[in-house]
Amino acid sequence: MNKPVFEKTLVLIPARMASTRLPGKPLADICGQPMIVQVARRAREADVGRIIVAVDDPRTFEAVEKAGFEVVMTRADHPSGSDRIYEALTKADPDRRIETVINVQGDLPTIEPETIRAALRPLENERTDIATLTVEITDEEEKTNPNVVKVVGSPISTTRLRALYFTRATAPHGAGPLYHHIGLYAYRRAALEKFVSLPPSPLERRESLEQLRALEAGMRIDVEIVKSIPLGVDTPADLEKARQILAAQSNQ
């Protein structure tokens, strides 16, 4: 990535201590480092811009700072990760030099750096407000699983869709591929500012999918098709799997 773009891009990693299935999740140890630090390391390997971790707890703040990463304390009562990263953006960049924000979830310790880089590609189109990622579904069970969010999109290239809808239902109907949405976003700054200023929309409430707020407001979301889904750590079993993956990589 060329230097001017790098300097105008910010990778924000939100970390919440509250987790019902895995208490204290950001500080869970993975190969000798807190999970949130492992995520920040993957972001650093992506080499796309400045990295900031947005936290809501002094213990997480201390762990991230000790690891040598930039960290910002945010309110604990944000309704969504988007609101948290917007607060962090305003604190970290009051002079408004940042033009693009990548939101990498803080529970993706094994995410491939190339996956983070892929989120920027749709923003090469100046008409795109928000970029995100997807993977073609190959598991039949996923096609009908309401916990797997699907992207309904119009193909604009062999590796990209223009999002028309996001849903927990099996869609679209008929023959053809179905796509599993990956909740990693890249925003133009103006798009993020607009998004957090909007109230939750009717379809967002109905589907419990925040990204529908943007579509209902007429914002354009383009979706890059990637090859694999990053492991999200939500349970003790996920945590153990992440430990095994990173341990194997460190031994290569």
N, C-alpha and C positions, 0 to 999 in steps of 0.2 A: 504494500500500500504506500502511495506517495505521501511525503511528509505533510503537506497542507491538509489533506484529508484526515490523516492521523491526528493532527493537532485539533481538529474540529469535531472529533468523535469521542464520546464518553461512554465507557462501559459501566453501567450501574448494577450492582448486585444487592438486592434487598435481602435482609436476614431478620426473621422474626423468631424470638425465643419461644413464643407460645405455640405448642404443637400437641394435640391431644394424643396422637398415635406414637410420637417419638419426642418426649419432653427434652428440652434443651438441644434440639436438633442441630443448630449451627455449630455447637461446640463438640459434637460427637467426634471421637477420635477415629481418624482414618490414616493408617500408616504413619502415626506419630504427629499428625497435624489435625487441627479442628477442620470439620467438613467445610466451613465457610472459607477457610484459607486454601483448601484444595480447589474450590471453585475459582477463587481469585487467581490461583496459579494457572488454571486452564485458560482463563481470560488473558493472562499475561502472555501465554504461549500463542494465543491467537494474533497478538501484535496488531491490533486495530485502533488503539487509542488509549487515552488515560483511563485508569481503573479506580473506581470508588465503591466501597462497600457501605451500604446504608443500613444501620443497625438501630435497634430500639432498646438495647440493654447494655449497661456498662461492662459486663463481663465479655460480651461479644466485641465491644469496642476495644477493650484491652488486648484480646487475643489477636484481632486483625492488625492493630497497631504494632504489636510485638513482632508479628510476622513481616513487617515492613511495607504493608499496604496502606493506602490512603483510606480513611474511614470517616463517616459523618454520622452523628447521632440524630435520629429522627423521632418524631412522636410515636407513641405506642398505640395510638387509637386510630390509625389510618384504616379506612374501610377496604383498601385494596393495595396491591403492590405498586400499581401505577401512581397512586397518590404518594406513596412513600418515595419512589424514585423522583417524582417531581419536586418534593420538598428538598431532597438531597441535591438535585440539579440547581435549584435556586440558591442553596447555601454554598455549593462548590464553585458555581460559575456566575457570580452576581454581575459580571461585566458582559455576559451573554456572548461569549466567544464560541461556545459549543453550538454546533448546528445539528448534530445527530446523536441520539441516545440509544444505546443497545441495552435492553433489560434482560439480564441473564439471571434466572432464578437461583437462589442460594442453596438449593438442594440438588444440584447437578454436578457432583464432584468428579465424575468420569467423562463429562462432555468433551467431545473432540474439538480442538481449536478450529478445525475447518468448518464445523457446524456453526460456530459463532461467526466466523467470517461470511458464511453463506447468507446470514440474515441481512447483510448489507446490500447484497446484489440487487434486489428489486428496487432499491432507492436510486439506482442508476437512471431510472425513469423519473423525470422531474414531476410527473403527475401523480406519482405514488406518495401517499401520506404516511403509511405505516407498512412495514414489511414483517413477515413472519415465516414459519417453516412448516413443512408437512412431509409425511412419508406415505407411500402407497401401502394400503393394508393388504397383507398376504395371509393373515390368520382369519379364518372364517368366523370364529367366535367374536373377534373384534368388530366385525361388521354390524352386529346387532347389540353390542354391549353399550349401554347408555353412559358408561364411565369413559368411553373412548369418544372424544369429540371429533366430529368429521368436518372437513372443509368441503363445501360445495363451491366449485369455482369453474370459470371458463378458461380453458388453456390459451395462453398467449405465447408459449414456446414449449419446447420439449421438457424444460425444467421449471416452468413457472405457470402459476394460475393467477387469475384475478378473482379474488374472493367475492362471491355473491351472497354466501350465507355460511354460518357455522351452526352445527346442531348435534344433539346427542342421539338423534334418531338415525336410522339407516337411510342415507340419502347420498346422491340422487337415486331415483328408481331406475330400473332397467339395466341393460348390459353395460359394462365398462368399469373402470377402476374406482375405488373408494379411497379417500385419503384421511389419514390420522393426523390431526393437528398437533403441533409441538408448540407449547406456550412460551416461546422466546420471540421477543419483538425488537424491531429497530424503528424508532420514531424520528421523523423530522421534529425539531424543537417546537415549531409552531403547531404541529399536529398533536404533540403531547400536551401542550398548553391548552389547546381546544378541548381535547379529550377529557382532561381532569376538570374542566369548567362545566361540563355537561352533566345533567342529572342522569341517574340510571334510567334506561329506556325500557319500554314495555317488553320487547323481545328479550332483552338482556335479563330482565327479571324472570320471564317465563322459562328460559333455557338455563338460567344461572351461568351465563357466558358474557363476560365483560366486553369482549371485542364486538359484540353486536351493537353496543352503544355507538361505536364509530361508524358502522355501516348504516345504522338508522339515521345518523346525522349527515349522511352523504359523503363520508370520507372514503378514500380509496385504500384498500388493503391488498397488496400483492403477496403471493406466497411462493417461496422457493421450495422445490422438491429436493429433499436430501435422501441419503441412503439408509440411515438408521435413526432410531429414537434414543435420545440420551436417557440414561437411567435416572429417574427421579427417586430420591430417598425419602420415603414416607413411613416405613416400618422398620423394626429391627432386622427383618429378613433382607430388606433392601440395603440396609447399612452393611450387613455382612457381605453381601454381593459386591458392593462398592469397594470394600476392603480387599476382597479377593482380586478384583480387576486391577486396582492400582498396585497391589503387591506384585502381581504377575508382570505388569508393565515395568516396574522398578527392577525386576530381575532379568529383564531382557538385555 
